[in-house]
């Protein structure tokens, strides 16, 4: 696919998706969302890809969210958010938060498994300021951070911005690093994850996200179902323990 709005690179089992519109603060228009959907499909379907990193070009913005100017001129034709959960991607996803994440850009942040932020990164929401309902992003954010902080984003607009340090303090962000270390650190983590059993990793991630849809007792049932299915059907279960006992590197099955 010819890409105009994003960059897509795969090396050592790690796919890096870069929203590449720095002149528009990496805002997403219809074409950007279409290309992001293609990229997530590649991550989902290519067995060589075991981990994905999502980031933005430059150091000012991860993504300014929906391209308001383009929307005001032509409306929205592609209404599918370009994030991994909307495309059923259960491979590990790391968000390398290289600058501000605004509005719809919060999709990518909220839907990632791990979030590594540059020191100057921040979260901002302007949905209400431009007459849009702030609801899709909070559907996930409310499962990852206190409701008071989501309300702050929604109701205080730019005054309610949350710094990388504060996001780390409340448990949304995993690590905060200097800007010049961000991409390297994200890749270090990705390569470490890529060495794990792909099947076991994906089953674990899917089970954890699925457990958020239900109450505690049902979540235990969901989790146990994934555990038993893997133990009973996948060779990586026995291979992992055998490799540990024999003090050797495991030979994972790649499907």
C-alpha positions in Angstrom: 0.0 0.0 0.0 1.3 3.5 -0.9 1.4 5.4 2.4 1.1 9.2 2.5 0.2 9.9 6.2 2.1 7.3 8.2 5.4 5.4 8.1 5.4 1.7 8.6 8.6 -0.3 9.3 9.2 -3.9 10.5 12.5 -5.1 11.8 13.4 -7.9 14.3 9.7 -8.8 14.7 8.9 -5.2 15.8 6.6 -3.0 13.7 6.9 0.7 14.1 3.9 2.8 13.1 4.6 6.6 12.9 1.9 9.1 12.3 3.8 11.3 9.8 2.1 14.7 9.6 4.3 16.9 11.7 3.2 20.0 9.8 -0.3 19.3 11.1 0.9 18.1 14.5 0.1 14.6 13.3 -3.6 15.3 13.2 -5.7 12.5 11.7 -7.9 12.9 8.7 -9.8 10.3 6.7 -6.7 9.1 4.9 -4.7 8.9 8.1 -7.3 6.7 9.7 -7.5 4.5 6.6 -3.7 4.0 6.6 -3.7 3.3 10.3 -6.3 0.7 9.8 -4.2 -0.9 7.1 -1.2 -0.8 9.5 -3.0 -2.5 12.3 -4.2 -5.1 9.9 -0.6 -5.9 9.0 0.3 -6.1 12.7 -2.6 -8.4 13.4 -2.1 -10.7 10.4 1.6 -10.9 9.8 3.1 -13.8 11.9 6.6 -12.2 11.6 5.3 -9.2 13.7 5.3 -9.9 17.4 5.2 -6.4 18.9 4.1 -2.9 17.6 5.2 0.6 18.6 2.9 3.5 17.8 4.5 7.0 17.8 4.4 10.4 16.0 6.8 12.3 13.8 8.8 15.1 15.4 8.9 16.1 19.0 6.0 18.5 19.3 3.0 16.2 19.1 2.2 12.5 19.2 -1.1 13.4 17.6 -3.3 16.5 17.7 -6.3 14.2 17.2 -9.0 14.7 14.5 -8.0 17.2 11.8 -10.6 19.8 12.6 -9.8 21.9 9.5 -10.2 19.0 7.2 -13.4 17.9 9.0 -14.9 21.4 8.8 -14.2 21.5 5.0 -15.3 17.9 4.1 -16.8 16.1 7.0 -15.7 12.6 8.1 -16.1 9.7 5.8 -13.9 7.1 7.6 -15.4 7.1 11.1 -13.4 4.1 12.4 -10.8 5.2 15.0 -7.4 4.1 13.9 -6.4 2.3 17.1 -5.5 -1.3 17.8 -8.6 -2.3 19.9 -10.9 -1.3 17.0 -9.0 -3.6 14.7 -8.8 -6.6 17.1 -5.0 -6.5 17.5 -3.9 -8.6 20.5 -0.2 -8.4 19.9 1.7 -6.2 22.4 1.4 -2.5 21.6 3.8 0.2 23.0 2.9 3.8 22.7 6.0 6.0 22.5 4.4 9.3 23.5 6.7 11.8 21.8 4.7 15.0 22.5 1.2 16.1 23.2 -1.7 13.8 22.6 -4.9 15.7 22.0 -8.5 14.6 21.6 -8.8 11.7 19.2 -5.0 11.1 19.6 -5.9 9.8 23.1 -7.3 6.7 21.4 -3.8 5.4 20.6 -2.5 6.2 24.1 -5.5 4.6 25.9 -5.5 1.5 23.8 -1.8 0.7 24.1 -0.6 -2.0 26.5 2.5 0.0 27.6 3.0 3.8 27.5 6.5 5.3 27.5 6.5 9.1 27.5 9.0 11.8 26.8 9.4 14.2 29.7 7.6 17.0 27.8 4.7 14.9 26.6 1.2 15.8 27.9 -2.5 14.7 27.5 -5.1 17.3 26.4 -8.7 17.1 25.4 -10.6 19.7 23.4 -13.7 17.7 22.4 -16.1 20.0 24.3 -14.4 23.1 23.1 -15.2 22.3 19.4 -18.7 20.9 20.1 -17.8 17.2 20.1 -18.8 14.6 22.7 -15.9 13.2 24.7 -17.0 9.6 25.1 -15.1 7.1 23.0 -11.6 7.8 24.5 -13.0 7.8 28.1 -14.5 4.3 27.5 -10.9 3.0 27.9 -9.3 5.8 29.9 -11.8 5.3 32.7 -10.4 1.8 33.1 -6.9 3.1 33.4 -7.0 6.3 35.4 -9.2 8.0 38.1 -12.5 9.4 36.9 -11.6 12.8 38.4 -8.6 13.0 36.0 -10.8 12.0 33.0 -13.3 14.7 34.0 -10.4 17.2 34.3 -9.4 16.4 30.7 -13.0 16.7 29.5 -14.3 19.8 31.4 -11.2 21.9 31.8 -10.0 21.6 28.2 -6.5 23.0 27.8 -6.3 24.1 31.4 -6.9 20.5 32.4 -3.8 19.1 30.6 -2.0 16.3 32.3 1.8 16.2 32.2 3.8 13.0 31.5 5.0 13.1 35.1 1.4 13.3 36.5 0.2 10.6 34.1 3.0 8.4 35.5 2.1 9.3 39.0 -1.5 8.1 38.5 -0.5 4.9 36.8 -1.4 5.6 33.2 2.2 6.0 31.9 4.7 3.2 32.6 7.9 5.2 32.2 9.0 8.8 31.6 12.3 9.3 29.8 14.3 12.2 28.2 13.0 12.9 24.7 16.2 11.8 23.1 15.9 8.4 24.8 12.2 7.8 24.0 12.4 5.8 20.8 15.4 3.8 21.9 13.7 2.8 25.2 10.5 1.8 23.5 12.4 -0.4 21.1 14.4 -1.9 24.0 11.2 -3.0 25.6 9.7 -4.2 22.3 12.7 -6.4 21.6 12.5 -7.9 25.0 8.8 -8.7 24.6 9.4 -10.1 21.1 11.6 -12.8 22.7 8.6 -14.2 24.6 6.2 -16.9 23.2 4.0 -15.0 20.7 1.0 -17.3 21.4 1.3 -17.0 25.2 1.8 -13.2 25.0 -1.2 -12.7 22.8 -3.5 -14.9 24.9 -2.5 -13.1 28.0 -3.1 -9.7 26.6 -6.5 -10.7 25.1 -7.5 -12.3 28.4 -6.6 -9.1 30.4 -8.5 -6.8 28.0 -11.5 -9.1 27.9 -11.7 -9.3 31.7 -12.4 -5.5 31.7 -15.7 -6.1 30.0 -17.2 -8.0 33.0 -17.4 -8.1 36.8 -14.8 -9.8 39.1 -16.3 -13.3 39.2 -16.9 -13.4 35.5 -13.4 -12.0 34.9 -12.0 -15.0 36.8 -13.9 -17.3 34.6 -12.7 -15.5 31.4 -9.1 -15.6 32.6 -9.2 -19.3 33.6 -10.7 -20.2 30.2 -7.7 -18.6 28.4 -5.2 -20.3 30.7 -6.7 -23.7 30.3 -7.1 -23.4 26.5 -3.4 -22.5 26.2 -2.2 -25.2 28.5 -4.3 -27.9 26.8 -3.7 -26.9 23.2 -0.4 -25.0 22.6 3.1 -26.6 22.6 4.7 -23.4 24.0 3.2 -24.2 27.4 5.4 -27.3 27.8 8.3 -25.9 25.8 8.6 -22.9 28.2 8.9 -25.1 31.3 11.2 -27.6 29.6 13.5 -24.9 28.4 13.6 -23.4 31.9 14.3 -26.8 33.5 17.0 -27.6 30.9 18.6 -24.1 31.2 18.3 -23.3 27.5 16.5 -20.8 25.3 13.0 -21.9 24.4 11.9 -22.6 20.8 8.6 -21.0 20.4 6.0 -21.9 17.8 5.2 -19.0 15.4 1.8 -19.3 13.8 
